[in-house]
């Protein structure tokens, strides 16, 4: 479903966000 894709993208963005926080 679209909802599942949106959730997946959100989780990916959150993961990327966490990675950038660790790099700072």
Residue, then its C-alpha position, 0 to 999 in steps of 0.5 A: x500500500x501507499x501507506x507502507x511505502x510512506x512509512x518505509x521512506x520515513x524510516x529511511x529518512x530517520x535512519x539517514x538523519x541519525x547517521x548525519x547526527x553521528x557524523x557531526 
